[in-house]
Amino acid sequence: MYDRALIVLGSAAYAFEAGVSSVLRVLESFSVEGVDLYASGFAVKEAERVRDVVARLTGVEVRVSEAPQDYRKAYQLFRDGLSGSSIAVPTAGSAASIIGLTMAAAEKGALVAHVYFPFGPWTGMFYPFVPRYIQPVQVSRPPGSLGGVKVDWEKARALMGELGWPRLWEMLGGLALGLNELDAELYVSTDLPDYPMLTLRVRSGVFEGRASTQLSLILGVKELMKTELWGKDADKRLPQPAGEKSSSIATPQVTRKSLEKFLEIALSHLARAEKFEEDISRVGDCFWRLLGFRVLRLEGEGDVIIDTNLVYNGVHLLSQGYKGRIMVPYCVMVELLNKRSQAKTPLSKLCEHTVFLAFEALLRSAYLIPSDTWFCDAVLPRLDPLTLEKATLVTADKASYELWNNMYRNLKVKAMLIDENSYSRPDTATLHHAMLTLYAVLTGYTGDLSKQV
């Protein structure tokens, strides 16, 4: 048992999210008698929100106080509040608080615990709506014992419904919540913990007398979730498979070829049942960059105005971390809705629907700007001149890029072409995000996908 956990909060961005994750991860990992949350002046209101959420999900009362701006004063304050039986958590604090708390913890012999944040596409989400293993805890020495207060999962589900998140975030957050409930591992270590292997496995065959396709999510060696994608309602439509087929994709290495093979088995029954001769590789093309198996990188920090194809290339995954503004002309929404309405086959509907989910997530942090309701390649160079003067048009379409440079030179349009060199391999946290999003998308439409999408 630890007497208190002393946690500082003062990160310039996402203070609320950092605070909730820090407090909840410490509370469930260690048995503590109380929690003190010291926030920089600008973050006090966010700390009070953290206090309310923690009380709601765990029943634990967190004391909120304002932290000094000078590290020497912070050191004196924290030194008086710490003992050898305390926990100090400096991760989310301001520079002054981190220095003061670390110095005080070293003097008093307190356990120092760092809660890691994945950032990237996880930015803006927080525990328990992020997998626990994505936010591991690193400690300065082996703790005496592990295990503390459990999160009330039902209250967490109710809270997520009140956050106003876009649907893609809700799907991913709900999946992460279920993972955390099923996985008992706390992921606390003196070393920076490695992320466990995450595997998606699909099996297609005759199970319990009927044709069925099942999707499993495996963490390490533990199968935590198994979902029947379609079976009961598909009995009369699906031909009986000649034999069982299976495929899997796993971190840290997912190739385009392995993704397409995985999707072929997962979606082939759907295409066959509806008698569509669909090229399943098209769905692989759709998901490869859209979900983040390859990550779009934008050079520079200035404002950008995106073409529609940037949505298909996963711009929503970097929107919260990009230092400039990402501006979305209204014509992008028009084109996406048009493409969605024209999708006729089950797989194309699934792709276009997922693209629109990504677009909704993009709008959480990007800026929707007025434009004509026409094709973007013709509309973008004729946006408001004051807007164009301070931003760069970005497209992955070489024809549009050449059109803007050749026909609209008098408008002084600045344009950027996205090519193969604009993408990179995802880091581990981003790859896990892509895998879990794929699982969420596929299991979000169980049964007759062709009608639900």
C-alpha positions as CSV (number, residue, x, y, z in Angstrom):
1,M,0.0,0.0,0.0
2,Y,1.3,3.5,-1.0
3,D,0.2,6.5,1.1
4,R,-0.3,8.9,-1.8
5,A,0.1,9.3,-5.5
6,L,1.3,12.8,-6.5
7,I,0.5,13.5,-10.1
8,V,1.4,16.8,-12.0
9,L,-0.6,18.2,-14.9
10,G,0.5,21.0,-17.2
11,S,1.0,19.8,-20.7
12,A,0.1,22.5,-23.2
13,A,-2.2,20.3,-25.2
14,Y,-4.7,17.6,-24.3
15,A,-4.3,18.2,-20.6
16,F,-7.6,16.6,-19.8
17,E,-6.8,13.4,-21.7
18,A,-3.3,13.2,-20.2
19,G,-4.7,13.7,-16.8
20,V,-7.4,11.1,-17.0
21,S,-5.0,8.5,-18.4
22,S,-2.3,9.2,-15.8
23,V,-4.7,9.0,-12.8
24,L,-6.6,6.0,-13.9
25,R,-3.5,4.0,-14.9
26,V,-1.9,4.7,-11.6
27,L,-5.0,3.9,-9.6
28,E,-5.5,0.5,-11.2
29,S,-1.9,-0.4,-11.1
30,F,-1.1,0.5,-7.5
31,S,-3.0,0.4,-4.2
32,V,-2.8,4.0,-2.9
33,E,-4.6,5.7,0.0
34,G,-5.2,9.0,-1.9
35,V,-4.3,11.0,-5.1
36,D,-3.2,14.6,-5.3
37,L,-3.3,16.2,-8.7
38,Y,-1.3,19.4,-9.1
39,A,-2.1,21.4,-12.2
40,S,-0.5,24.5,-13.8
41,G,-2.7,27.6,-13.6
42,F,-4.2,27.2,-17.1
43,A,-4.9,23.5,-16.5
44,V,-6.8,23.8,-13.2
45,K,-10.2,23.6,-14.8
46,E,-9.1,20.6,-16.9
47,A,-7.8,19.0,-13.6
48,E,-11.2,19.5,-12.1
49,R,-12.8,17.7,-15.1
50,V,-10.3,14.9,-14.5
51,R,-11.3,14.7,-10.9
52,D,-15.0,14.3,-11.8
53,V,-14.4,11.6,-14.4
54,V,-12.1,9.6,-12.0
55,A,-14.7,9.8,-9.3
56,R,-17.4,8.6,-11.7
57,L,-15.4,5.7,-13.0
58,T,-13.7,4.5,-9.8
59,G,-15.3,6.2,-6.8
60,V,-11.9,7.7,-5.8
61,E,-11.8,11.3,-4.8
62,V,-8.8,13.2,-6.2
63,R,-7.6,16.4,-4.6
64,V,-6.9,19.2,-7.1
65,S,-4.4,22.0,-6.3
66,E,-2.5,24.6,-8.4
67,A,1.2,23.9,-8.9
68,P,3.8,26.7,-8.5
69,Q,5.3,28.0,-11.7
70,D,8.8,28.1,-10.3
71,Y,10.6,24.7,-10.0
72,R,12.2,25.6,-6.7
73,K,8.8,26.4,-5.1
74,A,7.4,23.2,-6.7
75,Y,10.2,21.2,-5.2
76,Q,9.6,22.6,-1.7
77,L,5.9,21.8,-2.0
78,F,6.3,18.3,-3.4
79,R,9.0,17.5,-0.9
80,D,6.6,18.2,1.9
81,G,3.9,16.0,0.3
82,L,6.1,12.9,-0.5
83,S,7.5,10.1,1.5
84,G,9.3,6.8,0.8
85,S,5.9,5.2,0.5
86,S,4.6,7.7,-2.1
87,I,4.3,7.5,-5.9
88,A,5.4,10.5,-8.0
89,V,4.0,10.8,-11.6
90,P,5.8,13.6,-13.6
91,T,4.8,12.6,-17.1
92,A,2.1,15.1,-17.9
93,G,3.4,18.1,-16.0
94,S,5.0,21.4,-17.0
95,A,8.8,21.7,-17.1
96,A,8.8,23.4,-13.6
97,S,6.6,20.7,-12.1
98,I,8.5,17.8,-13.7
99,I,11.8,19.2,-12.4
100,G,10.5,19.9,-8.9
101,L,8.7,16.6,-8.5
102,T,11.6,14.5,-9.8
103,M,14.0,16.3,-7.4
104,A,11.7,15.8,-4.5
105,A,11.0,12.1,-5.3
106,A,14.8,11.4,-5.4
107,E,15.3,13.1,-2.1
108,K,12.4,11.3,-0.4
109,G,12.9,7.9,-2.1
110,A,9.4,7.9,-3.6
111,L,8.6,5.5,-6.4
112,V,8.6,7.4,-9.8
113,A,6.1,6.2,-12.3
114,H,5.9,7.4,-16.0
115,V,2.7,6.8,-17.9
116,Y,3.4,6.7,-21.6
117,F,1.2,8.3,-24.2
118,P,1.1,7.0,-27.8
119,F,0.1,10.2,-29.6
120,G,-0.1,9.9,-33.4
121,P,-3.7,8.7,-34.4
122,W,-4.4,8.0,-30.7
123,T,-4.0,11.7,-29.9
124,G,-7.2,13.1,-28.2
125,M,-8.3,9.7,-26.9
126,F,-7.6,8.5,-23.3
127,Y,-7.7,5.5,-21.0
128,P,-9.9,3.4,-20.7
129,F,-10.7,4.1,-24.4
130,V,-7.1,3.3,-25.4
131,P,-5.8,-0.2,-25.0
132,R,-4.0,-0.5,-21.6
133,Y,-0.8,-1.9,-23.2
134,I,-0.6,1.2,-25.4
135,Q,-0.3,3.3,-22.2
136,P,2.2,1.3,-20.2
137,V,3.7,2.4,-16.9
138,Q,7.4,2.5,-16.3
139,V,8.6,2.6,-12.7
140,S,12.0,3.5,-11.2
141,R,12.2,0.3,-9.2
142,P,10.2,-2.9,-8.8
143,P,7.0,-2.0,-6.9
144,G,6.1,-3.9,-3.7
145,S,2.8,-5.1,-5.2
146,L,0.5,-4.4,-8.1
147,G,-3.2,-4.0,-8.4
148,G,-5.5,-1.3,-7.2
149,V,-9.0,0.1,-8.0
150,K,-10.8,-1.2,-11.0
151,V,-12.6,0.9,-13.6
152,D,-16.4,0.6,-13.7
153,W,-16.7,-0.6,-17.3
154,E,-20.4,0.1,-17.7
155,K,-20.0,3.6,-16.4
156,A,-17.1,4.0,-18.9
157,R,-19.4,2.9,-21.7
158,A,-22.0,5.5,-20.6
159,L,-19.3,8.2,-20.4
160,M,-18.0,7.5,-24.0
161,G,-21.6,8.1,-25.3
162,E,-21.4,11.6,-23.8
163,L,-18.1,12.6,-25.3
164,G,-19.4,13.6,-28.7
165,W,-16.8,11.6,-30.5
166,P,-17.1,10.8,-34.2
167,R,-18.4,7.3,-35.0
168,L,-15.0,5.9,-35.9
169,W,-13.6,7.0,-32.5
170,E,-16.6,5.5,-30.8
171,M,-16.0,2.2,-32.6
172,L,-12.3,2.1,-31.7
173,G,-12.9,3.3,-28.1
174,G,-15.6,0.7,-27.5
175,L,-13.2,-2.0,-28.8
176,A,-10.4,-0.8,-26.6
177,L,-12.7,-0.7,-23.6
178,G,-13.7,-4.3,-24.2
179,L,-10.0,-5.3,-24.6
180,N,-9.1,-3.7,-21.3
181,E,-12.0,-5.4,-19.5
182,L,-10.8,-8.8,-20.8
183,D,-7.1,-8.4,-20.5
184,A,-6.0,-8.6,-16.8
185,E,-2.3,-7.6,-17.5
186,L,-1.4,-4.2,-16.0
187,Y,1.7,-3.5,-18.2
188,V,3.9,-2.1,-15.4
189,S,7.6,-2.6,-15.6
190,T,11.0,-1.1,-14.7
191,D,11.8,-1.3,-18.4
192,L,9.8,0.3,-21.1
193,P,7.4,-2.5,-21.8
194,D,7.2,-3.9,-25.3
195,Y,3.8,-3.9,-27.0
196,P,2.4,-7.4,-27.2
197,M,1.9,-9.1,-30.6
198,L,-1.6,-8.2,-31.9
199,T,-3.1,-10.7,-34.4
200,L,-6.3,-10.6,-36.5
201,R,-7.3,-14.1,-37.7
202,V,-10.1,-14.9,-40.0
203,R,-11.6,-18.4,-40.5
204,S,-14.2,-19.3,-43.1
205,G,-15.8,-22.7,-43.3
206,V,-18.7,-24.8,-42.0
207,F,-19.0,-24.4,-38.2
208,E,-21.7,-26.1,-36.2
209,G,-23.5,-27.2,-39.4
210,R,-23.6,-23.8,-41.2
211,A,-21.3,-21.8,-43.4
212,S,-19.8,-19.0,-41.3
213,T,-16.9,-16.5,-41.3
214,Q,-15.3,-15.8,-37.9
215,L,-12.9,-13.0,-37.0
216,S,-10.7,-13.3,-33.9
217,L,-8.5,-10.7,-32.1
218,I,-5.5,-12.3,-30.4
219,L,-3.3,-10.4,-27.9
220,G,0.0,-12.2,-27.4
221,V,-1.2,-15.8,-27.2
222,K,-4.6,-15.0,-25.7
223,E,-7.7,-15.0,-28.0
224,L,-9.7,-12.2,-26.4
225,M,-12.4,-11.6,-28.9
226,K,-14.1,-13.7,-31.5
227,T,-16.9,-12.4,-33.7
228,E,-19.1,-14.2,-36.3
229,L,-19.1,-11.8,-39.2
230,W,-22.0,-13.7,-40.9
231,G,-23.5,-17.1,-40.6
232,K,-27.1,-17.5,-39.6
233,D,-28.7,-15.1,-42.0
234,A,-26.3,-16.2,-44.7
235,D,-27.1,-19.9,-44.6
236,K,-29.4,-19.9,-47.5
237,R,-27.3,-17.6,-49.7
238,L,-23.8,-18.9,-49.1
239,P,-22.4,-22.0,-50.9
240,Q,-20.9,-24.6,-48.5
241,P,-17.1,-24.1,-48.6
242,A,-15.1,-27.0,-49.9
243,G,-12.9,-26.8,-46.8
244,E,-11.9,-24.4,-44.0
245,K,-9.9,-21.4,-45.1
246,S,-8.0,-19.1,-42.7
247,S,-5.5,-16.2,-42.8
248,S,-4.0,-13.8,-40.3
249,I,-2.2,-10.5,-40.1
250,A,0.0,-9.7,-37.1
251,T,2.1,-6.9,-35.8
252,P,4.8,-5.8,-36.2
253,Q,4.9,-6.8,-39.8
254,V,1.8,-6.4,-42.0
255,T,2.4,-6.4,-45.8
256,R,0.0,-5.3,-48.5
257,K,-0.1,-8.8,-49.8
258,S,-1.0,-10.3,-46.3
259,L,-3.7,-7.7,-45.8
260,E,-5.3,-8.5,-49.2
261,K,-5.2,-12.3,-48.4
262,F,-6.8,-11.6,-45.0
263,L,-9.5,-9.5,-46.6
264,E,-10.1,-12.0,-49.4
265,I,-11.2,-14.6,-46.9
266,A,-13.0,-12.2,-44.7
267,L,-15.0,-10.6,-47.5
268,S,-15.2,-13.3,-50.3
269,H,-18.4,-14.8,-48.9
270,L,-20.1,-11.5,-49.0
271,A,-19.1,-10.9,-52.6
272,R,-20.0,-14.4,-53.7
273,A,-23.4,-14.4,-51.9
274,E,-24.4,-11.2,-53.7
275,K,-23.2,-12.7,-57.0
276,F,-20.8,-9.7,-57.6
277,E,-17.6,-10.4,-59.4
278,E,-15.7,-7.9,-57.2
279,D,-12.0,-7.4,-57.1
280,I,-11.3,-7.7,-53.4
281,S,-7.9,-6.1,-53.8
282,R,-9.7,-2.8,-54.3
283,V,-10.8,-3.0,-50.6
284,G,-7.1,-3.7,-49.8
285,D,-6.1,-0.6,-51.7
286,C,-8.8,1.4,-49.9
287,F,-7.8,0.3,-46.4
288,W,-4.0,0.3,-46.9
289,R,-3.5,4.0,-46.4
290,L,-6.9,5.0,-45.1
291,L,-6.4,3.0,-41.9
292,G,-2.7,3.7,-41.5
293,F,-0.9,0.6,-42.6
294,R,1.1,3.2,-44.5
295,V,1.2,6.7,-43.0
296,L,0.9,9.9,-44.8
297,R,3.5,12.6,-44.0
298,L,3.1,16.3,-44.8
299,E,6.3,18.4,-44.9
300,G,6.3,21.8,-43.3
301,E,4.1,23.5,-40.8
302,G,2.0,25.8,-42.9
303,D,-1.8,25.7,-43.6
304,V,-2.9,23.3,-46.2
305,I,-6.1,22.9,-48.3
306,I,-6.7,19.3,-49.1
307,D,-8.1,17.6,-52.2
308,T,-10.6,14.8,-51.8
309,N,-8.0,12.1,-52.5
310,L,-6.2,13.1,-49.2
311,V,-9.2,11.7,-47.3
312,Y,-8.7,8.3,-49.0
313,N,-5.0,8.5,-48.1
314,G,-5.6,8.7,-44.3
315,V,-5.2,12.5,-43.7
316,H,-7.4,12.1,-40.7
317,L,-4.7,10.1,-38.9
318,L,-2.3,13.1,-38.9
319,S,-4.8,15.9,-38.6
320,Q,-4.4,16.2,-34.8
321,G,-0.7,16.2,-34.8
322,Y,0.0,18.4,-37.8
323,K,1.3,21.8,-36.7
324,G,-0.5,23.8,-39.4
325,R,-4.2,24.0,-40.1
326,I,-5.8,21.4,-42.3
327,M,-8.6,23.1,-44.3
328,V,-11.3,21.0,-46.0
329,P,-13.3,22.8,-48.8
330,Y,-17.0,22.0,-49.0
331,C,-16.4,20.4,-52.4
332,V,-14.6,17.5,-50.6
333,M,-17.7,16.6,-48.7
334,V,-19.8,16.9,-51.9
335,E,-17.5,14.5,-53.8
336,L,-17.4,12.0,-50.9
337,L,-21.2,11.9,-50.7
338,N,-21.4,11.6,-54.4
339,K,-19.0,8.6,-54.4
340,R,-20.8,7.0,-51.5
341,S,-24.2,7.3,-53.3
342,Q,-22.7,5.8,-56.5
343,A,-21.3,2.7,-54.7
344,K,-23.4,-0.2,-55.9
345,T,-21.6,-3.4,-54.8
346,P,-21.1,-4.6,-51.2
347,L,-17.4,-4.1,-51.1
348,S,-17.4,-0.7,-52.7
349,K,-20.1,0.3,-50.2
350,L,-18.0,-0.9,-47.3
351,C,-15.0,1.1,-48.6
352,E,-16.9,4.3,-49.2
353,H,-18.7,4.1,-45.9
354,T,-15.4,3.6,-44.1
355,V,-13.9,6.6,-46.0
356,F,-16.8,8.7,-44.7
357,L,-16.2,7.6,-41.1
358,A,-12.6,8.8,-41.6
359,F,-13.9,12.1,-42.9
360,E,-16.1,12.6,-39.9
361,A,-13.0,12.0,-37.7
362,L,-11.0,14.5,-39.8
363,L,-13.6,17.2,-39.2
364,R,-13.1,16.9,-35.4
365,S,-9.8,18.9,-35.7
366,A,-9.7,20.2,-39.3
367,Y,-11.5,23.3,-40.7
368,L,-14.4,23.1,-43.1
369,I,-14.2,26.1,-45.5
370,P,-16.7,27.4,-48.1
371,S,-16.3,26.5,-51.8
372,D,-18.4,25.9,-54.9
373,T,-20.2,22.5,-54.9
374,W,-18.4,21.2,-57.9
375,F,-15.4,18.9,-58.6
376,C,-12.5,20.0,-56.4
377,D,-9.8,20.0,-59.1
378,A,-11.6,22.9,-60.7
379,V,-12.9,24.5,-57.5
380,L,-9.8,24.7,-55.3
381,P,-7.7,27.2,-57.3
382,R,-10.7,29.6,-57.2
383,L,-11.2,29.7,-53.5
384,D,-11.0,33.0,-51.6
385,P,-7.7,34.6,-52.7
386,L,-6.8,35.6,-49.1
387,T,-7.2,31.9,-48.1
388,L,-5.1,30.7,-51.0
389,E,-2.4,33.3,-50.3
390,K,-1.6,31.8,-46.9
391,A,-2.1,28.1,-47.7
392,T,-0.9,25.3,-50.0
393,L,-3.2,23.1,-52.1
394,V,-2.3,19.4,-51.5
395,T,-3.4,16.6,-53.8
396,A,-2.3,13.0,-54.6
397,D,-3.6,13.4,-58.2
398,K,-0.8,14.3,-60.6
399,A,-3.3,15.5,-63.2
400,S,-4.9,18.0,-60.8
401,Y,-1.4,19.2,-59.7
402,E,-0.3,19.8,-63.3
403,L,-3.6,21.6,-64.1
404,W,-3.2,24.0,-61.2
405,N,0.4,24.8,-62.1
406,N,-0.3,25.3,-65.8
407,M,-3.7,26.9,-66.0
408,Y,-3.9,28.9,-62.8
409,R,-0.4,30.5,-62.7
410,N,-1.9,34.0,-62.6
411,L,-3.7,33.1,-59.4
412,K,-0.3,32.4,-57.7
413,V,-1.5,29.0,-56.5
414,K,0.9,27.1,-54.3
415,A,0.5,23.4,-54.8
416,M,2.0,20.2,-53.4
417,L,1.9,16.7,-55.0
418,I,1.7,13.7,-52.7
419,D,3.6,10.7,-54.1
420,E,5.1,7.4,-52.9
421,N,7.8,9.2,-51.0
422,S,5.1,10.9,-48.9
423,Y,4.4,7.7,-46.9
424,S,6.3,5.9,-44.3
425,R,5.9,2.7,-42.2
426,P,3.8,3.2,-39.1
427,D,5.3,3.1,-35.7
428,T,4.1,0.4,-33.3
429,A,1.3,2.4,-31.8
430,T,0.0,3.5,-35.2
431,L,0.1,0.0,-36.5
432,H,-1.9,-1.3,-33.6
433,H,-4.4,1.6,-34.3
434,A,-4.7,0.4,-37.9
435,M,-5.2,-3.2,-36.9
436,L,-7.8,-2.4,-34.2
437,T,-9.6,0.0,-36.6
438,L,-9.8,-2.7,-39.2
439,Y,-11.3,-5.1,-36.6
440,A,-13.8,-2.5,-35.5
441,V,-14.9,-1.7,-39.1
442,L,-15.3,-5.4,-40.1
443,T,-17.2,-6.3,-36.9
444,G,-19.3,-3.1,-36.9
445,Y,-21.4,-4.6,-39.7
446,T,-22.1,-8.2,-38.7
447,G,-24.7,-10.1,-40.6
448,D,-25.8,-9.0,-44.1
449,L,-23.1,-6.4,-44.8
450,S,-24.5,-5.6,-48.3
451,K,-27.7,-4.2,-46.7
452,Q,-26.2,-2.5,-43.7
453,V,-23.5,-0.6,-45.5
